[in-house]
Amino acid sequence: MKLSNLKAKATGYWAKRIISQLEYAMRLSHVNGNKFGNLIENTINYLEEKFTEEAAITKQTATEAENMISCLSEEAKKYKVICAAHAHIDMNWMWSYAETVAITLETFRTMLNLMNEYPEFTFSQSQASVYRIVEKHDPKMLKEIKQRVKEGRWEVTASTWVETDKNMPNGESLTRHVLYTKRYLSELLDISPDSLTIDFEPDTFGHNINVPEIISQGGIKYYYHCRGYDKHLAYRWQSPSGSSVLVYREPFWYNADIDPSMGIDAPEVCAEIGTNTMLKVYGVGDHGGGPTRKDIEKIIDMSKWPVFPAIKFGTFIEFFEELEKVKDKLPVEKNELNFVFTGCYTSQSRIKMSNRIGEAKLNEAEAFTSLATAFAGGRYCNKTFAHAWEKVLFNHFHDIIPGSGVIDTREYAMGNFQEVLASTNTETVNAFRNITANVNTTELLAFVEDAEDIFESRSEGAGVGFGVEDFVVPQAERGKGKERIMHFFNPSPAARNEVVEVIIWDWPGDRNRIQVKDARGNDVKFQLIQNENKQRSGSYWGHTYMRMLIDVKVPGYGYATYCLSEREESCQKYAQVPWPRVNKYIDYILENEYIKVSFDTSKAVITSLVDKKTGSDMVCSCKPAGIFRFIQEDDSRGMTSWIVGRYMKVINLNETENVKITDSHIDRNALRQWISYTLEFKESKLDVTVFLDKNSTKLNYKVECDWQEKPVKGKYVPQLNFHVPLNYKCKAYKYDIPFGTIERPEMDDDVPANSWMAGIPEQGDNIVMLVTDTKYG
């Protein structure tokens, strides 16, 4: 109490110095069974007496007090504090990429200047992306950094391209972070890739359970983080496979100033982690900056205080090497390090869509380019793929893919996405061209086209760029006349039999006589799409087209060839004029070989979803599914991009708004059946098509939303929600995560998954799975 009173009254350097040492001595005494209590009390009494006399703690008084407790110096110096400097540089968080470049270069210039002035000062920097900025924009600075790296004064703590989100990127992406970062930095800085052993993720919003598995396989031994966990400070984190890494959770904060409190806390922190060494992370951050002159001077000064820990400039690897000595005594954590900022799994859906599609596009392009290179004279363009991956990885920064940025953040991310699309589309098309050039299709052609018909053909080259806006592979028409050869490719390792949509350009034949055959000449089922929601116009930049569904079988990582042609004329029954002659009741039921889905005729919600194999109904009519809900979130907590607010009001749009069914195709024998409807609410509009394909257990929702709702500050944030109640009790919910799955209990909050979640029933084997193509929560 006396020391607290002195601390509140006495000011100035000498007062802070001696009071801080006494506070430290008290902590030291506490961990030693109050061994030094009397000595400390006598010294405090002396200070109090002198302060009463002089109304200040002078240098002379402080020095005398230090002499009184000088016998504690040896005990005090048993504790060590490693001061690791860093600059937390957010990639494009609240600003443009141009500003990120300026932040990086100016921060590094400050660090290099301080290094010139303070020979003992060390600095640590993560993220391969910032080194790329230096290489590109200031090569002269790069030479200075390389020199400091060689001296051991500039520590490279990067094992990922950016300080990445760990829940939304898929497993392959998290692996590529390690691959490209180690490869790039080892070549750029002339260091061994094996020296990059720290995954530095101070601000990442949660960490999936397979992180130890992924990074340890990449030679990473240590993990530093701040968020997503609030138990142990130092621990071993173990994935289900048994792979583990040594982890340190920052107990204070990753952006910090140097202050005597760091030394005062050392005994208790060290006692918790089981070592005599504490890590102090410091430096101005978020918008860069790094450590200041004041920080450096304080470290130098406090290192000379007689009754204080042994304080030194150092690196993260020094601290982790100290932890290595006690790792066998550390607790083991076997769970994911989640959850924090759960709104980030769904904010800014376009950025999330770009990541999902970018990852898939790279997977497909690399797979088929590899096959073309191995078997069809193709060429694997390593630099092209590395450049595309760099764009995808940059967007994984923990304020970009989570959607917690600004307009500039999104625009740059979407620009990266366009470059990824351009590269992957080009490489995929080239691979397809190389492979199909080796396919003999002469036997598929039933007859030789009439020369006059060929000269009238307009199809070759039609459709250039068609579908790119929908992220499909460009498929310009290369066929002519009435016979068209089609090659279908399967980018997955398993054989697939699915309904596939194709576009046929400028076909001059009779649509009533179309036939499709496989490579062996067998008839194949097909279906012309007449409407199905918002049908494209049948013309496109001077060409016409028709949309067709074909029942296709393709082996894993393979292709299959099909031929479209016009069958010979035959005597046909006379054609009746197709005007309505009787009223027919439309039963809104989509049914195929596996499932039967019934819809409410007025609300277009699912009232029954029957597994035909078991007869189980997965949806109860008393709690319909497939419902769109408009939700007003409470914004009182702020940070509405990060946080899902309390649901203040939930409006069932299918129940309260006018649902207009605009089209349907109900036919159990069709390749595809569908129901299309529109739903207008407030200032917005939904266009929904629900469709079911032959031989599929998947019910598809294709949704386009013209979203015009805006938050009302101080009142609510609007949310559009898709609701699927289940007709069975779940014991847990399973989610896909990077390179695996995880089961979680029921939670009234958003949780992350790569693409799907499934309700695991308490009894039985019937499971409903919800799959999304753009969101992660």
Secondary structure, DSSP 8 states (H G I E B T S, - for coil): -HHHHHHHH--SHHHHHHHHHHHHHHHHHHHTTSTTHHHHHHHHHHHHHHHHHHSS--HHHHHHHHHHTGGGHHHHTTSEEEEEEB--B-SSSSS-HHHHHHHHHHHHHHHHHHHHH-TT--EEE--HHHHHHHHHH-HHHHHHHHHHHHHTSEEE--SSSSSB-BSSS-HHHHHHHHHHHHHHHHHHHT--GGG--EEEETT-S-B-TTHHHHHHHTT--EEEE-SS--S-SEEEEE-TTS-EEEEEE-SS-SSB---THHHHTHHHHHHHHTSSEEEEEEBB-BB--B--HHHHHHHHHHTT-TTS-EEEE--HHHHHHHHHTTGGGS-EE-S-B--S-GGGGTSSHHHHHHHHHHHHHHHHHHHHHHHHHHHSS----HHHHHHHHHHHHHTTBTTTTTS-S-HHHHHHHHHHHHHHHHHHHHHHHHHHHHHHTT---GGG--S---HHHHHT---TTTTTTTTGGGT--------BTTBEEEEEE--SSS-EEEEEEEEEES--S-GGGEEEEETTS-B--EEE-S-SSS---SEETTEEEEEEEEEEEE-TT-EEEEEEEE---------------S------EEE-SSEEEEE-TTT--EEEEEETTT--BSSBTTB-BSEEEEEEE--TT--TTT----EEEEEEHHHHS-EEEEEEE--TTSSEEEEEEEEEETTEEEEEEEEEETT---EEEEEEEE-----BTTTBEEEEEEE---SS-EEEEEEEETTEEEEE---SS----SSEEEEEESSSS--EEEE-SS---
